Amino acid sequence: MARWNISVSSDIDTMVRTFLADRGEGESADLSRFVEEATRARIFELTASQAKEAMSGLDEAETNALIGEALDWARSSEEPAANKR
């Protein structure tokens, strides 16, 4: 596990800590989990936006072909559940 030292504005600090406390999640582990989940969501959002932009010039048939190709690759790359560790 990595440790980050980050700085945020006082407003954001108060907002996040109040939000977590209202949900009964006031521990430092809860703050770490919140930051990790927010980071994952933001990376996903940016990656999806980038993919949409990159594919914006494709027509529907080309898009469907790429999606089909990706699905075929993902399905062929899957290991049987018993072999996963």
Secondary structure, 3 states (H helix, E strand, C coil): CCCCCCCCCHHHHHHHHHHHHHCCCCCHHHHHHHHHHHHHHHHHHHHHHHHHHHCCCCCHHHHHHHHHHHHHHHHHHCCCHHHCC
